[in-house]
Amino acid sequence: MSSTGVFHLIEVAGDRELSSDRAARVTSVTASCLKCNHHFTAADESTLLAVPGGIAMRCPGCKARQAISSVVFDDFLRRRE
């Protein structure tokens, strides 16, 4: 589990670029919101949105938002294997 300040990231699903070992695409993120303790899976544009350099997540419970660097997701996807 990794804390981003707003969310505890529990699981990340996606694809890696084989040539660079970086996250090519994050398809879903299971997380817990630190503000309202809501446990959720972000998988659509209302809760998970690709932005330059990372992903913007939004809690469906309290609507807290945070942009998270792609480096965080790179580490999660690397550990998955």
Phi, psi and omega in degrees: 000144181228132179266134179255359184105322178248328183231151164262117177275128184255314181212143179233131176243141179170191182243147176252151171282120183296325183288330184242353180064028179250162178291118177276324183201128174261123183261332176199153178223124173266129186211169173234133180278128180284343181277318184238001180065017178287129177261128185207166172243118178272122183213359179228176186296343179282340182233345184216119184222128177289132176230160179305122178086004179171211184227139171259127179246152178223133177285127178288346180279297185252358178072014175301144182232153173199139170269133183237131182299144178298338178300322178298317181287327175304313180297317179298313182293326177294319181290336183295334185271000000 
